[in-house]
Amino acid sequence: MKYRRLGRSGLKISAITMGTFSFGGVGPFAMVASQGVDDARRLIDTCLDGGVNTFDTANMYSLGRSEEILGEALAGRRDKVLISSKARMRIGEGPNDEGVSRHHLIRECERSLKRLRSDYIDIYFMHEWDGLTPLDEMLSALDTLMRQGKIRYAGCSNYSGWHVMKALGVAEAKNLPRFVTQQIHYTLEAREAEYELLPIAVDQGVGVMVWSPLAAGLLSGEFGRNRAPAQSRQAAGWSEPPIRDRERLWAIVDVLDDIAGARGASAAQIALAWTLTRPGIASLVVGGLTEQHFRENIAAADIELTAEELERLNQVSRPPYLYPYWHQHNFARDRFCEGDWALHAGYEDLGAV
């Protein structure tokens, strides 16, 4: 396993993080899986054996059951791993049962700690943007939790670029905790994060953890133009992530299948290996239903794709060169910084556009 520094922090996390989205199976999460404590222990052991040191959950996964299962399965070895959890989503019917208010964050952190059987959370993510709560209130609550020793690092998830930068600006101005990481959706099929979020990651040192890097299994090799597993979350009605161009998806899958076949690897491993080459990426949060799924995903961290393979994958999946980026390509690239190149390096083969 390879370990990467998380943003500007001194924390090193494994290139593969174990996701626990499938623990519990409460409510709509049953579409994914319903893994209990015994399943969790077996899969966690597989990940630990593979060098994984980071485990990701959230207070709303199976209404807290995911955290409970993770806490029970890690009993006796909590100090050997890192745990990330999240708060922000609605978890009740009350007016304060969502958001990032001081009331909600402190209450939910304390509830998560009880479920996790832990005194602290290593990385605490704001699970989604909240435009109604002032950022200094949210960051002040995180500061309180850090001073109390209940969280060690803070991050954001599913923020847009201006949300991240506004939060970083308020943190600097008010001398409040700064996000060291962002957890985002980013795959060969969904590369929108390259426009703003990856450049921010590089320029501001906000390390990226990627959720659902296989697009909910669509890039796993089990799906194709004429194939789909009968037992899958899509078959059960799961709609995330949205796919806006099915033909483009299958073209990407065709290239993944071709490269994987030539290498004797799986399409999932090639997709994960590509994602790990991208700017600002610290870790990929992957789930799995079996020990073999996790062994394959962990092995992807050791795959080194050739320049030709990377070029094929980049070309089949490259997003449009939107404004103002094409204009910058024509007139500003002699003065680009490292953050700019996180996007623009993928278009250097183009002439004037």
N, C-alpha and C positions, 0 to 999 in steps of 0.2 A: 504494500500500500504506500502511496505517496501522500505526503502531508503538505498543506499549503497555508501560508499565513493569511489570516482573515482580515482583509483590508489593511488599515494602518495599525491595527492592534498587534500585540505580540503573540496572540493565540494561534496555534496551529491545529487545523482540523483535517480530517481525512478527505481525500478527493471524492470519496463516496460516503454519503451520509445515509443512514437507515431511516426511511420514512415509516411512520406508524399509522398512517391514514386508514389502514385496513384492520387495526385493532378495535375490537368492540362490536361493530356491526349494528349499532343502534340507529333506528330511523333510516333515512336515505342512505347512510353509509353501508347498509347491508347490500346495496348494489355492488359494492367493491369487494367486500369479504366480511367475515365475522370471526376473526381470529381471537382466541381466548388466551389465558395466561400460559398454558402449556405450549401452544403454538408459538407464542411470543418468545418464550425462553429458548425454544429450539432455533428459531430464526435469529434471535439476538446472539446466541452462541456461534452460529455460522458467521455472522458479521464480525464478531470479536475475533474469531479465528482468522478472518481475512484482513484484520488490521483496522477495521472501522472503529473510530473513536467518538463519533458524533451521532446522536439519535434525536430525531425531530418529531414533535407532536404539537398539539394545540388544545386549548381549553374547550373548543367546540367540536372536536373530532369525537363522534359518537357521544356527544353531550358530556364529555369528561371521562368517559370510559377508557378511551385510548390512553390518557395520562395515568389512570389507575392501573391498567394492565402493564404499562411500561414501568411504573414505579415498583409494582410487585415483582415483575420479571427481573429487574435489576437489583433486587434486594441483596445486600452484601457486597456489591461491586460498584456502587454509585460513584465512589471517588476515583474510579478508573476510567470514567467516560465523561463526555460532555452532553448536556441535554439542552435542546432549544425548544421553547414553547411560545405560544402566541395568545394575544387577547385583542379584542375589538369587536368581533362579530356578535350578533344577538344570541344570548344564551338564556333568555327568559322573556316573560311578557311585560315586565315593568318598564317604565320610561328610562331608567338608568341601567338597563340590562344590555346595553351595547355602547360602543363608542370608546374614546380614550380619555374620558374625564378622569380627574384625580380619583374620584369616588370609585369609578368602575375599574380602573387599572389596579389600584392597590387591593381592592376586594378580590379581583380575579386572580391576581398573582398569589395572594395568600391561599385561595382555594386550590390553585394549581399545585402549590407546594405540598399541601396536605395529600392531594391525590398522588403526587409523584413520590411521596415519602421522602422528601428532600428538604434541606434547609435553604437551598438556593437553586436558581435556574441560571445556567451558564450564558445563554443567549435568549433575550426576551424580545420577540418581534411584535411590532404593531401590525396586526394581520391585514389591515386595510386602511385607507385614508379616511379621516373623519374631518370634514370641512367645517363642522360646527364648534368643535372644541379648540380653543386657542392653543397654538403650538407650545407656548411657554408653560401652559398648564400641564400639557402632556409630558413635556420634557422635565418639568419640575417634579412630577410624580415619579418619573423614572429615576431622577436624582435621589429622591427619598428612598426608593427601593434599593438603589445601589448603596447608599450610606447605611442602610439597615442590613446590608449583606444578603439581601434576598435575590438580587440579580447581579450579574457581573458584566455583561455587555448588553447593549440595546441595538435593535435593528428595525427596519421597516420592511413591509411586504406589500406588493401590488400598488405601489405609489407610481405616479407619473413623474417625469423628469423634474417639472417645476415644483412638485410636492417635496421631492427629496432635497432639492437645492434650498427651498424655503426653510425646511426643517434644519438643514445644516447651518444656514445663515442665522436663524434664531438661536441655535445652540451656541454659536460663536459669540454672538452679541450679548447673550445673557450668561455666558459661562456655565452652560448646562450640558448634560451628556450628549455626546455626538454619536450618531448612528455609525457603527463600524461595518455593517453589512446590510444588504437588501436581499430578500428572498423573492425571486421573480419566476414567471413562466417564460422559458426560452428553449426552443428546439430547432432542429433543422426545418421543421414546417412553420414554426412561429418565430420569426427573427425580428419582430418589431422593436425589441429591446435594443437593437443595435443603433437606432436613431438617437436615443438620448441616454438610456439607462446604463449601457456598457461604457460609453464615453465618460459618464459621471463616475462610474466605478473606478476607471483608470485615473481620471484627473483628481478625484476627491478621496480616493482610497477607501471606497465603500465596497468591500468585497462581496461578490455575488454568490449566493447559494441558489440553485435552480430547482424549482419544484416541477414535478411531472416532466422530466427531460425526455421521456419517450412518448409524450403526447397521449397519456392515458392508455398506453399500449399500442397505439396506432403505428409507431415506429419500431415495434418489437420484433417484426418479422412474421407475426401471426396474422397480420392483416395485409390484404392486397386487393387488386382490382376484382379478383374473383374468389377471394377467400376471406373468411371472418370466422372466428371461433364462436360456437353456439353459446358457450358460457363466457360472457364478458360483461363488463359494466355498460358498454354501449348497447348490447342486446337487452340489458335490464332497464334501459332508459336514461342512462347517464349521458349528459349532453356537453360536458366540458372536456377538452377545450373546443370552441367552435371551429369548424373547418370551412373556410369560405371558398376554397378552390380544390375540389376533390381530384381533378386531373393532375394538378400540381403535386398534391400529396402522393398520388400513386407513382408519379414520375420520380419523386424523391425515394420512395420505397424501392422502385426498380433499381436505382443506383446503389442503394444500401444492400439489396439482395446480391447484386453483382459483385460488389467489393467483398462482402462477407463470404460469398461462395468461393471466390478466388483465394481468400485467406484461411478458409476453414474456421471462420468465426461466425457469430450470430449477427443478424442485422442490428439487434439491440446494442451489442458491444460496439459496433462501428458508429452508431448514432451517438452513444455516450462518449466514445473516444474523440469524435469530432467536437462535441460540446466542450470537452475539457481543454481543447486547444484555443478557445476563444478568449479575447481580452477580458481581464477582470474576474474570471471565474475562479472561485475558491473550492466549491464542492457541489456535487449533484445529489439531490435528495431522491433516492429511489426506493420504491416499494417492491414487494414480491409476495407471491402466494406460497412458494416452495423454497427449500434450501438451495435447489439448483438455480432458481431465478437469481438469488443473491450471489451465489458463487460466480455466475456468468457476469452479472453487473459489476461485481468487485474486480474481476479480471480485466474489465474494460479499461481500468485506470492504467494498466501496463501496456496497452496497445499504442504503438507509435505509427500513425498514418503517414504515408509518403506524400510528397508534395503533389504528385499526380492525383492521388486519391482525394486529398483535400480540395484540389481544384475542381474535380468532378462534383464533389458534394456542394461546394460553394456555388458553382455555376447553376446547378439544377434547383437550388433553393434561394438564390440571391433575391432580396426584396427590391422593389423599385427604388430608383435614385430620386427621392422626393426633394422638393424645394424646402429649405434653402441649400440643401447639400450639393445638388448639381451645380448651383451657382458658385458655391465655395470651391468645388472641384475645379471649375474653370478659372477662378480668379484669386484664390486664397491659399492654395496648397503649398506654396513656397514658404508660408509662415504658419503651418499647422504645428500644434503641440501633440504630445503623446495621446491625449484624450481625443483629439480630432482623428488621429490615425486609427483609433479603435473602430471607427466606422469607415473612413475613406480608404483604408488600405484594401478593402474588398472590391474597390472600383478602379484601381490604378490601371487596369488593362484598357479602360475606356479613353478615348481621345476627348476632344472638346464635346460637351453634351449640351 
